[in-house]
Amino acid sequence: MSKSDLYPVDPAIAARAHMDSAAYDAARVAAREEPDRYWSEVAKRLDWSRFPTKIKDVSFDKADFHIRWFEDGELNVAYNCVDRHLAERANETAIIWEGDDPADDARITFAELHEQVCRMANVLKSNGVKKGDRVTLYLPMIPAAAYAMLACARIGAVHSVVFGGFSPDSLAGRIEDCGSRIVITADEGRRGGKKVPLKANVDEALKKVAVDTVIVVSHTGGAIDWVEGRDVRYEEAAAAASPECPCEPMNAEDPLFILYTSGSTGKPKGVLHTTGGYLLWASWTQAMVFDYRPGEVFWCTADVGWVTGHTYVVYGALANAATTLMFEGVPNYPDVSRFWQVVDKHKVDIFYTAPTALRALMREGDEPVKSASRKSLRLLGTVGEPINPEAWRWYHEVVGDGRLPIVDTWWQTETGGALIAPLPGATDLKPGSATKPLPGVELEIVDAEGRPLEGAVEGGLCITDSWPGQMRTVYGDHQRFFDTYFSTYPGKYFTGDGCRRDEDGYYWITGRLDDVLNVSGHRMGTAEIESALVSHDDVAEAAVVGFPHDIKGQGVYAYVTLNADVQPSEDLRRALVAHVRKEIGPIASPDVIQWAPGLPKTRSGKIMRRILRKIAENDVTSLGDTSTLADPSVVDDLVRNRAQSQ
Ligand code: WT7
């Protein structure tokens, strides 16, 4: 690597940063050697109704498996994100909302946020929601989504936000899994000038699973069906509700939310995060990684349907009294300059987005960026997938005018917040590397047998000790939690990611080692897409793998074996894509469907995905060992067919 590939810390940034490199080194040691003292000190950044005396109580061992942080502490998340800021910042902006249509925007002060959260909380209570009950949210990126999340937190209900791009079937599955009796939705959402029929999707989902109540927020005013006795007009209920609602004191280990995420097998898992540890991690990492200070405008472009939106649009940002920008739209509507126009319009200080969006914008050239001033920006961030160095440099040179640091943040739904990321005042940057672990994050790179590897190496990325923001269980299936993350390499949390550590101790994520895809920064299980395909009447069998995609990072490549009496056709190909969209949602749409008369299997019937991946990548000269195949001719057929279909 050439010297020019190192971007040193700007001394001016280091001088004013929350953590410079000496502070980072000291914090690494303190968090490792005296975790109780260190995290007890950090915990003071939150307001507790009862400050914890027990800090960390963790074992990753099978015989005594448990993860508890701040276990005798008591606090309320909504109090920390809203009420405690009222004394000094009641009239400052908590949320800037930028609608899909550039003419639509709004500013919500902390006082207004308080009132809205209280009203929503009272509407939930008057509809029978109690502490511990699960509430499903299926909302567009509008302030009501934040009100609803914080309202649940205020009364101790557990929210499960389902991304508005998921299908009615996916929504039904998530409602059923967590047993929620109430859904909060909107009439419609807007994205890129199109309407998203949220309420109609809820109606469809509720043909499969029953709930008592659907609270409907009016957003577009579009026509919707109405079920008397079940559906509640939010605006009417909120107007009748009190603008005051007490905060429920919660134990630090009480659940805060469930968020479903895809794994390599089975249905999506309900990742459960708790109150104290999660909020501390969200708040502390938002402050440290983005070097945030109050008064700055913080824009994380993620939807609240994903963990990034939970942690950095809502909880981490608001816990730090940030002005958080919530964007309903997409990067290319009305045109490809939208992000930078919004930056100028709202004087955004910190901008945090996904590599896939940057790669798509990069293709449009520099002019749409240069046409905006971007003078307000002082820090850039990325998340969700590895950023290729080319995109990193474009982000730095063109968007950042060569003057802005980029924080590449590696984390997962399971981790609650960033774990590997540069600190702007402490860490020299290398394009494409998420750099180094935060204090309290103990990484290990292991070989296939789980042996830790030292020095500059590549292997599986494990975490050997707990951090406060770690997930606590898979909702309703604690055994699955243990089996998924702690059984591959006993005594360690296995991330599922491959990783290289270089000679300077920098970490480079190489991608998933399991059957999980990362499509445009969205996580998809190959098994889920396969079962959607197989549920089509004409399909006998399907195998899905990822392949490199210029914009999406990974694309979805599906091998489909049709029933004996069915002929392949373009119409059928389109029908299968539509079927997957209906079953899961547009984000799971196959990019390529290859008809496969047979799939490569071992003699015991296991599909050899390694070979399918190679064919999808068009890397057919190095298929590796095929001697265990039951029928090697299947592979020749697939290679030949691929060549013909390209
Ligand atoms: C997977 C987690 C983190 C919130 C959004 C995604 C990949 C995430 C990076 C990064 C390389 C990354 C990993 C991880 N990933 N951030 N900065 N560099 N890879 O959360 O849906 O739970 O997906 O996304 O493969 O395991 P998620």
Residues whose N, C-alpha, C, O or C-beta is under 5 A from the ligand:
A	BS01	WT7	T308 T382 V383 G384 E385 P386 D408 T409 W410 W411 Q412 T413 E414 A434 T495 D497 I509 G511 R512 G521 R523
